[in-house]
Amino acid sequence: MTGAEAVLKTASAAGVEVCFANPGTTEMALVNALDGVPIRAVLGLFEGVCSGAADGYARMTGRPALTLLHLGPGFANAIANLHNARRARSPVVNLVGDHATWHRASDAPLSSDIASLARPVSCWVRETKAPARVALDAAEAIAAAQEAPGGVATLIIPDDCQRGEAPGPAQSIPPVPPRPVGVDRIEHLAKQLRRGKNAALYLGGRALSERGQRAAGRLARATGCRMFSETFPARFERGAGLPKVDRLPYFPDWVASFLEGLQMLVLAAAVEPVAFFGYPGMPSRLTPEGCELLTLAALEEDVEGALEALADEIDAPPAERASAPLPPKPQMPEGKLTPDAVGTVLALLQPEGAIIVDESNTTGIGYFEASAAAPRHSLLTLTGGSIGIGPPCATGAAIACPDRTVINFQGDGSAFYTLQALWTQAREQLNVITLICANRAYRILQIESARAGVPEPGPKALSLTELSWPAPDWVQVAGGMGLPAQRADSIESLRGALGRALSAQGPHLIEVVL
Ligand SMILES: Cc1ncc(C[n+]2csc(CCOP(=O)(O)OP(=O)(O)O)c2C)c(N)n1
């Protein structure tokens, strides 16, 4: 068997089911070996689509997909969304082809230092040295990606190691599971929470699963503490039947009023909140002065188990009796199609079990509140601030969950980074509805600039934050990629377009003109 066959047989035996690929000559042995394994091969027309799709897939399954990338330049194109995957702590396994070992010294045009590109976004990087080693390296990469809390593993495989003779696939290596939290810490935290201070649970990672939130809800009911999520959660289970969990706001002055008076912040698979950017005169750390910071579970620890143990320790009533009443549903908006109206229409129409990939940026500010009482859904956000995650992440989520409707609530500026994902959605006939929020601007940059004291930007500054000329025509863009598309410029037309898209199969795009 060749090294390439051994790698893919190893991956398949370890439970890998999908490969998001954009290959080249140095990956053709792996490409050809894909026909010999039950791994779905999905072509992305840009490497950032492959990496973002692997992230979305991992967020919905908890398991890694493969990406297949072409040497240093292919990997470089994938980096921005690997950065988001790293921040989401998504398990992802990158297979990167390289020149044959004997060809390296010639410094051929595509040669580069792939490992140096990979290190900043990867928790594990290795370059295979021999075909006899390659399957074992693949098994280790897959285990490393899944080691709690999850990360990006990058395996660089020279062409001759793919083509050379390998002894066979390697045995799967069981990944290191989340570490349990010790009884001492649970008892200490129970004592602290009982002191009746103004306390809050700060939830990230698996604390935002249904199980995590139910346990957190018991704690909140029993102690009166608040609970809120990270600003940009990787996956947040939400909607009817779950306790109401707030979300930490984005701007530091909003955070200051949100956290005012807080005396104790308990970290549950989240790290201490910091400002997204360094604003002059504002602190980097957002925890109020004098507020105690306690860790219930670090990122690599079993936060769901820890929340349950803590709730039991303080004798909190069980989840059934503790489930909070739902906030009221918002009214269907009337009048102009404002950003808030778009979010409210979406919240009112999204179906049971929807996966919402939210990269709507300024348009979606009101959506989080509006959707608190929506039917059960999963919310996936931009974890690493590197825009262009939405369309690929929605693609990967749809492949992970073919029976659920994926709605990509998407800023137009951000969509342009990875719009090739639409083509993959059409080719794979995925159930993704993309709502393009066509404000035809980088609105957040305009807002940040005004907040920094520049109310009237000059013509050059304006030209660098405006997309209005030429006005992008998203209906044509979608048509060119093979997707049916509609345009909505009023609340009525948005309701109609979304209703039609929801009752059809396959991908759709709606350009929402704001
Ligand atoms: C990779 C990357 N490039 C550039 C930026 C800077 N940036 C942040 S938001 C943004 C514009 C977003 O525009 P859009 O998606 O239309 O949302 P809006 O702000 O208009 O709501 C830009 C360019 C970034 N965060 N990441």
Ligand as a Chemical Component Dictionary entry (heavy atoms), coordinates in Angstrom:
data_LIG
# 
_chem_comp.id                   LIG 
_chem_comp.type                 NON-POLYMER 
_chem_comp.pdbx_formal_charge   1 
_chem_comp.three_letter_code    LIG 
# 
loop_
_chem_comp_atom.comp_id 
_chem_comp_atom.atom_id 
_chem_comp_atom.alt_atom_id 
_chem_comp_atom.type_symbol 
_chem_comp_atom.charge 
_chem_comp_atom.model_Cartn_x 
_chem_comp_atom.model_Cartn_y 
_chem_comp_atom.model_Cartn_z 
_chem_comp_atom.pdbx_ordinal 
LIG C1  C1  C 0 -9.268  39.039 7.599  1  
LIG C2  C2  C 0 -9.781  40.361 8.031  2  
LIG N1  N1  N 0 -9.598  41.436 7.247  3  
LIG C3  C3  C 0 -10.081 42.636 7.607  4  
LIG C4  C4  C 0 -10.733 42.798 8.795  5  
LIG C5  C5  C 0 -11.207 44.154 9.245  6  
LIG N2  N2  N 1 -12.656 44.228 9.246  7  
LIG C6  C6  C 0 -13.393 43.970 10.342 8  
LIG S1  S1  S 0 -15.004 44.118 10.091 9  
LIG C7  C7  C 0 -14.776 44.559 8.480  10 
LIG C8  C8  C 0 -15.934 44.907 7.605  11 
LIG C9  C9  C 0 -17.131 44.030 7.780  12 
LIG O1  O1  O 0 -18.086 44.430 6.846  13 
LIG P1  P1  P 0 -19.469 43.691 6.719  14 
LIG O2  O2  O 0 -19.268 42.238 6.768  15 
LIG O3  O3  O 0 -20.160 44.228 5.530  16 
LIG O4  O4  O 0 -20.230 44.072 8.053  17 
LIG P2  P2  P 0 -20.715 45.519 8.562  18 
LIG O5  O5  O 0 -19.576 46.071 9.367  19 
LIG O6  O6  O 0 -21.015 46.358 7.360  20 
LIG O7  O7  O 0 -21.897 45.229 9.393  21 
LIG C10 C10 C 0 -13.433 44.578 8.158  22 
LIG C11 C11 C 0 -12.899 44.897 6.827  23 
LIG C12 C12 C 0 -10.903 41.639 9.604  24 
LIG N3  N3  N 0 -11.505 41.683 10.786 25 
LIG N4  N4  N 0 -10.425 40.449 9.187  26 
# 
loop_
_chem_comp_bond.comp_id 
_chem_comp_bond.atom_id_1 
_chem_comp_bond.atom_id_2 
_chem_comp_bond.value_order 
_chem_comp_bond.pdbx_ordinal 
LIG C1  C2  SING 1  
LIG C2  N1  SING 2  
LIG C2  N4  DOUB 3  
LIG N1  C3  DOUB 4  
LIG C3  C4  SING 5  
LIG C4  C5  SING 6  
LIG C4  C12 DOUB 7  
LIG C5  N2  SING 8  
LIG N2  C6  DOUB 9  
LIG N2  C10 SING 10 
LIG C6  S1  SING 11 
LIG S1  C7  SING 12 
LIG C7  C8  SING 13 
LIG C7  C10 DOUB 14 
LIG C8  C9  SING 15 
LIG C9  O1  SING 16 
LIG O1  P1  SING 17 
LIG P1  O2  DOUB 18 
LIG P1  O3  SING 19 
LIG P1  O4  SING 20 
LIG O4  P2  SING 21 
LIG P2  O5  DOUB 22 
LIG P2  O6  SING 23 
LIG P2  O7  SING 24 
LIG C10 C11 SING 25 
LIG C12 N3  SING 26 
LIG C12 N4  SING 27 
# 
